[in-house]
Amino acid sequence: YSATLTLPFVYHIRSAPYEHSGVRRDTTSSGLGDIRLTGGVWLWDPAKQPKGNIQLSLGVKAPTGDYGADDTFYQDIQPVRRNVDQSIQPGDGGWGISFEFNSYREFIPDWIGYAQAFYLFNPANVNGAPSPTARRDAGPRIGLVDVDNGMAITDQYLFRTGLTYVISRKHGLTVSLGGRMEGVPVEDLNGNAGNKEGFRRPGYAIAIEPGISWMPGKWNLSLTTPVRLAAN
């Protein structure tokens, strides 16, 4: 059994000309993101199943990150303070539940396959923070009036799979190479979707992910660097 507390600190930069009257400028956001507490269980006893195992985890995500972070935008050369784009907000403004699957299996000596699946379900619809780039129809229509409900609190997902090679068992040194896909769905598990509820940026990114890991004793230090191959 295990418990994991994730405290994400972020620094985002977004560059776009259409947000600044056609001149490319940067907007930024930073700070604490949404904290997540997760509990997990390995299904098999590692002493009896040393070559592979499966872990199932359930977590809760708290809306600790700023979901209304703002910066300076230049409209007709005049500086204006307003919310940054949803894609670089540190938080989403809602409580969430996360589901996670982790597994590994040694197929041949020193070669280990791994797979991970993660889904974050956000029951709430919108957080009320207006989006600077939302269209007029970003919310529901009441009569002849388009209502801007602000940014949607969207679900998120992540899938990873690949191979790990053990360079040195004595020193706990391994390298890995895998694939990764992550994104925001058009429609959440509870049916919240697109311009029916609030403004969202659905899409996905696919990347190749090399990594290296060092395990001295009971500690584990790992570094992975996704390199994007495709995005929509």
C-alpha positions in Angstrom: 0.0 0.0 0.0 1.2 3.5 -0.7 0.1 7.1 -0.4 1.3 9.9 -2.7 0.9 13.7 -2.2 1.5 15.7 -5.4 2.4 19.4 -4.9 2.8 20.9 -8.4 4.6 24.2 -8.9 4.2 25.5 -12.5 5.6 28.2 -14.7 3.8 28.6 -18.1 4.5 30.8 -21.1 2.1 31.3 -24.0 2.9 33.1 -27.2 0.2 34.2 -29.6 -0.1 37.2 -31.9 -3.9 37.3 -32.1 -4.2 38.0 -28.4 -2.2 41.2 -28.9 -3.6 42.9 -32.0 -1.5 40.9 -34.3 1.9 41.4 -32.6 3.4 38.2 -31.0 3.8 38.7 -27.3 4.1 36.4 -24.3 1.7 35.9 -21.4 2.8 33.9 -18.3 1.4 32.3 -15.2 3.1 30.6 -12.2 2.5 29.3 -8.7 1.1 26.3 -6.9 -1.2 24.1 -9.1 -3.9 21.7 -8.0 -2.8 19.4 -5.1 -3.6 15.7 -5.5 -3.6 13.0 -2.8 -3.6 9.4 -4.0 -3.7 6.0 -2.4 -2.6 2.9 -4.2 -2.4 -0.9 -3.8 -0.2 -3.5 -5.6 -2.4 -6.5 -6.4 0.3 -9.1 -5.9 3.0 -9.7 -3.3 6.3 -8.6 -4.8 8.1 -11.3 -2.9 6.0 -14.0 -4.7 5.7 -12.1 -8.0 9.1 -10.4 -8.5 8.9 -10.1 -12.3 5.7 -8.1 -12.6 2.8 -6.4 -10.8 -0.2 -4.2 -11.2 -1.1 -1.2 -9.1 -4.5 0.4 -8.8 -4.8 3.9 -7.4 -7.6 6.3 -6.4 -7.1 10.0 -5.6 -8.7 13.3 -4.9 -7.7 16.6 -6.5 -8.2 19.9 -4.6 -8.7 23.2 -6.4 -5.6 24.9 -4.8 -4.3 26.4 -8.1 -5.2 29.8 -9.3 -7.8 29.5 -12.1 -8.1 33.2 -12.7 -4.5 34.1 -13.2 -4.0 37.3 -15.3 -1.4 39.1 -17.2 -1.0 42.1 -19.5 -2.5 41.9 -23.0 -2.0 44.6 -25.7 -5.2 45.5 -27.5 -4.7 48.3 -30.0 -1.3 49.0 -28.4 -3.1 49.7 -25.0 -2.1 47.4 -22.1 -5.0 45.6 -20.5 -5.0 43.2 -17.5 -7.2 40.1 -18.0 -7.2 36.4 -17.5 -4.6 34.3 -19.3 -5.7 31.5 -21.7 -7.1 28.4 -20.1 -4.2 26.3 -21.4 -1.8 28.0 -18.9 -4.0 28.5 -15.9 -2.2 26.9 -12.8 -5.5 25.4 -11.6 -9.0 24.5 -13.0 -11.2 25.6 -10.0 -12.8 22.3 -9.2 -12.6 19.2 -7.0 -11.7 16.0 -8.9 -11.3 12.3 -8.6 -8.4 10.5 -10.3 -8.1 6.9 -11.4 -4.7 5.3 -12.1 -3.4 2.0 -13.4 0.3 1.1 -13.3 2.0 -2.1 -14.3 5.4 -3.6 -15.2 6.6 -7.0 -16.4 10.1 -8.4 -17.0 9.9 -10.3 -20.2 13.6 -11.2 -20.5 16.5 -10.5 -18.1 17.1 -6.8 -17.7 14.2 -5.8 -20.1 11.0 -4.6 -18.4 7.8 -3.5 -20.1 5.6 -0.9 -18.4 2.2 0.7 -18.9 0.3 3.5 -17.2 -3.2 4.9 -17.6 -4.5 7.9 -15.7 -7.9 9.7 -15.8 -9.0 12.8 -13.9 -12.7 13.2 -13.6 -14.0 16.7 -12.7 -17.7 16.6 -11.8 -18.2 20.4 -11.9 -19.0 22.2 -15.1 -17.5 25.7 -15.1 -15.4 27.8 -12.7 -16.9 31.2 -13.7 -13.6 32.7 -14.7 -14.0 34.5 -18.1 -11.7 33.4 -20.9 -9.9 36.1 -22.9 -10.1 34.1 -26.1 -13.6 32.6 -25.8 -16.0 33.0 -28.7 -19.4 34.6 -28.1 -20.9 31.2 -28.2 -18.6 29.7 -25.6 -21.6 29.1 -23.3 -25.3 28.1 -23.6 -27.7 30.2 -25.5 -30.7 31.5 -23.5 -33.3 32.9 -26.0 -31.3 35.0 -28.4 -28.5 35.7 -25.9 -25.2 33.8 -25.8 -24.2 33.4 -22.1 -20.5 33.2 -21.2 -20.2 30.8 -18.3 -16.5 31.1 -18.2 -13.9 28.4 -18.4 -14.9 24.7 -18.3 -13.5 22.4 -15.6 -12.5 19.6 -17.9 -11.5 16.0 -17.5 -7.9 15.0 -18.3 -6.2 11.8 -19.4 -2.7 10.3 -19.8 -1.4 7.0 -21.3 2.2 5.8 -21.2 3.8 2.6 -22.3 7.3 1.4 -23.2 10.4 -0.6 -22.3 13.0 -0.2 -19.5 16.5 -1.6 -19.7 18.6 -2.3 -16.6 22.1 -1.0 -17.1 23.3 -1.9 -13.6 21.4 -3.8 -11.0 24.1 -3.1 -8.4 23.7 0.7 -8.8 20.0 0.6 -9.6 20.5 2.4 -12.9 18.0 2.0 -15.8 17.1 3.7 -19.1 13.7 3.7 -20.7 12.0 4.6 -24.0 8.3 4.8 -24.5 5.3 6.5 -26.0 3.0 9.0 -24.3 -0.5 10.4 -25.1 -2.3 13.0 -23.0 -5.1 15.4 -23.4 -8.4 17.0 -22.6 -11.5 15.3 -24.0 -14.3 17.1 -26.0 -16.8 15.5 -23.6 -16.3 14.7 -19.9 -17.5 11.5 -18.3 -20.7 13.2 -17.0 -21.5 14.6 -20.4 -20.2 18.2 -20.0 -19.0 19.2 -23.4 -17.6 22.0 -25.5 -19.7 25.1 -26.0 -22.7 23.6 -24.2 -21.3 24.4 -20.8 -18.2 26.6 -20.9 -15.1 27.4 -22.9 -12.6 24.6 -23.1 -9.5 23.7 -25.2 -9.9 19.9 -26.0 -7.1 18.2 -27.8 -4.3 15.7 -27.4 -0.5 15.4 -27.7 1.5 12.3 -28.6 5.2 12.1 -27.7 8.1 9.8 -27.6 9.5 9.7 -24.0 13.1 8.8 -23.2 14.1 8.5 -19.6 16.7 7.6 -17.0 16.3 6.4 -13.4 18.6 5.9 -10.5 17.6 4.0 -7.4 20.1 4.2 -4.5 18.7 2.2 -1.7 15.1 3.1 -1.0 15.3 6.3 -3.0 14.3 6.8 -6.6 15.4 9.7 -8.8 14.1 9.7 -12.4 14.0 12.1 -15.3 11.8 11.7 -18.4 11.6 14.2 -21.3 8.7 13.9 -23.6 9.4 15.0 -27.2 6.2 15.8 -29.0 5.5 14.0 -32.3 2.0 15.1 -33.0 -0.8 17.3 -31.5 -4.3 18.4 -32.3 
